Amino acid sequence: ESIPKNSTPVIEEEIYSTAITACLRHDELGMADQILLSMKKNGLTLNQRSLKGIISEYCRMAMSSSKEEFKIARAAKRLDSGVSLYGIVEPCYITSRARAKAALAMLKAVEVPSPGLLSPVAKACCAAGLWQEA
């Protein structure tokens, strides 16, 4: 049996989520968003396992971004000691905050979040200066 030329083959949810996780692992956020959009257009939603994997990747990205933001803040302090208040290094949480907020938003879709999932989300929130959310 052949597939008609004008039809699109159905791709399983697991393939989409694996592709999204791989994109996030390589910091390809734009591509991950495109895949997620395509998935939604085809009427698919992430299963709980996939959701947890994607949340973990967002947490990793938030922690990594936070380290870079602190490096930049320390370098700025070395160049101009008047940059920080009371000598404290104060990073500009931009990328890390966006990643931590994404993880937090996705966490709400997890039916029963385990401590093993809650812990990295809390760490990512703290690393991004989201103290209340943690």
SULCORPE-V622602 format. One record per backbone hydrogen bond with DSSP energy under -0.5 kcal/mol. NH is the residue of the N-H (numbers start at 0). CO is the residue of the C=O. E is the energy in kcal/mol with one decimal. If there is no record, write none. Layout:
[[NH:CO:E] [NH:CO:E]]
//
This chain:
[[6:3:-1.5] [14:11:-0.7] [15:11:-1.6] [16:12:-2.8] [17:13:-2.1] [18:14:-2.2] [19:15:-2.7] [20:16:-2.6] [21:17:-2.3] [22:18:-2.3] [23:19:-2.5] [24:20:-2.4] [25:21:-1.3] [26:23:-1.9] [27:22:-3.3] [28:26:-0.9] [31:27:-2.0] [32:28:-2.4] [33:29:-1.9] [34:30:-2.3] [35:31:-2.4] [36:32:-2.4] [37:33:-2.3] [38:34:-2.5] [39:35:-2.3] [40:36:-2.4] [41:37:-1.5] [42:39:-1.9] [43:38:-2.3] [50:46:-2.6] [51:47:-2.2] [52:48:-1.9] [53:49:-2.4] [54:50:-2.4] [55:51:-2.2] [56:52:-1.7] [57:53:-2.3] [58:54:-2.3] [59:55:-2.3] [60:56:-2.5] [61:57:-2.3] [62:58:-2.4] [63:59:-2.4] [64:60:-2.5] [65:61:-2.3] [66:62:-1.9] [67:63:-1.7] [68:64:-2.5] [69:65:-2.3] [70:66:-2.0] [71:67:-2.3] [72:68:-2.0] [73:69:-2.7] [74:70:-2.3] [75:71:-2.3] [76:72:-2.1] [77:73:-2.1] [78:74:-1.8] [79:75:-2.1] [82:79:-2.1] [83:80:-0.7] [86:83:-0.6] [87:84:-1.9] [90:88:-0.6] [92:90:-0.9] [93:91:-1.1] [97:93:-1.9] [98:94:-2.3] [99:95:-2.6] [100:96:-2.5] [101:97:-1.8] [102:98:-2.2] [103:99:-2.5] [104:100:-2.6] [105:101:-2.3] [106:102:-2.0] [107:103:-1.0] [107:104:-0.5] [108:105:-1.6] [109:106:-1.6] [116:113:-1.5] [117:113:-2.8] [118:114:-2.4] [120:116:-1.4] [121:117:-2.6] [122:118:-2.5] [123:119:-2.5] [124:120:-2.4] [125:121:-2.4] [126:122:-2.7] [127:123:-1.3] [128:125:-1.6] [129:124:-3.2] [130:128:-1.2] [133:129:-1.6]]
//
